[in-house]
Amino acid sequence: MKRLLRIILLATIFQLLTQTSNIWATNIDSLEQRLKTTNLHPAEKISVLKDLSYELASIDLRKAIHYAQEGIKLAVKTKDR
């Protein structure tokens, strides 16, 4: 189980490091606002966390990794693989 999580985390980090895209702050803001929505289904929240992680990869890697880790934890907790 730990090995699987490490592989997923490393793959996510690798993907984040290799992505070079222009990021629009409004998209990040809207994703962060959506994340604050209280009635999000876990699968939707995982998707938003993944999108935030991707969007932030070239701007704030620490924050991107944080969102990726949150998504992984939620996926494991809800067994959404």
C-alpha positions as CSV (number, residue, x, y, z in Angstrom):
1,M,0.0,0.0,0.0
2,K,2.8,2.4,0.9
3,R,4.7,1.5,-2.2
4,L,1.6,2.3,-4.3
5,L,1.2,5.7,-2.7
6,R,4.9,6.5,-3.2
7,I,4.7,5.5,-6.9
8,I,1.5,7.6,-7.3
9,L,3.1,10.6,-5.5
10,L,6.4,10.3,-7.5
11,A,4.5,10.0,-10.8
12,T,2.4,13.1,-9.9
13,I,5.5,15.1,-9.0
14,F,7.2,14.0,-12.2
15,Q,4.2,15.1,-14.2
16,L,4.1,18.4,-12.4
17,L,7.7,19.1,-13.0
18,T,7.6,18.3,-16.7
19,Q,4.5,20.5,-17.4
20,T,5.1,23.9,-18.9
21,S,2.0,25.9,-19.4
22,N,0.6,29.3,-18.9
23,I,-1.6,29.5,-15.9
24,W,-4.4,31.9,-15.5
25,A,-5.0,33.1,-12.0
26,T,-8.7,33.2,-12.5
27,N,-8.8,29.5,-13.2
28,I,-6.9,28.8,-10.0
29,D,-9.2,31.1,-8.0
30,S,-12.3,29.4,-9.4
31,L,-10.9,25.9,-8.6
32,E,-10.0,27.0,-5.0
33,Q,-13.5,28.5,-4.6
34,R,-15.0,25.2,-5.9
35,L,-12.9,23.3,-3.4
36,K,-14.5,25.3,-0.6
37,T,-17.9,24.1,-1.6
38,T,-19.3,22.0,1.2
39,N,-21.4,19.7,-0.8
40,L,-18.7,18.3,-3.2
41,H,-18.8,14.6,-3.7
42,P,-15.4,13.0,-2.9
43,A,-14.8,12.1,-6.5
44,E,-15.4,15.7,-7.5
45,K,-13.1,17.0,-4.8
46,I,-10.4,14.6,-6.0
47,S,-10.8,16.0,-9.5
48,V,-10.6,19.6,-8.3
49,L,-7.5,18.8,-6.2
50,K,-5.9,17.2,-9.2
51,D,-6.7,20.2,-11.4
52,L,-5.4,22.6,-8.8
53,S,-2.2,20.6,-8.5
54,Y,-1.7,20.7,-12.3
55,E,-2.5,24.4,-12.6
56,L,-0.1,25.4,-9.8
57,A,2.8,23.2,-11.0
58,S,4.7,25.9,-12.7
59,I,3.7,28.7,-10.3
60,D,3.9,27.3,-6.8
61,L,5.3,23.7,-6.6
62,R,4.9,23.4,-2.9
63,K,1.2,24.3,-3.1
64,A,0.8,21.9,-6.1
65,I,2.3,19.1,-4.2
66,H,0.1,19.8,-1.2
67,Y,-3.0,19.6,-3.3
68,A,-1.8,16.4,-5.0
69,Q,-1.1,14.8,-1.6
70,E,-4.6,15.8,-0.3
71,G,-6.1,14.2,-3.4
72,I,-4.1,11.0,-2.9
73,K,-5.2,10.9,0.8
74,L,-8.8,11.4,-0.1
75,A,-8.7,8.8,-2.9
76,V,-7.2,6.2,-0.5
77,K,-9.7,7.1,2.2
78,T,-12.6,6.7,-0.1
79,K,-11.0,3.8,-2.1
80,D,-11.4,5.8,-5.3
81,R,-8.5,4.5,-7.4
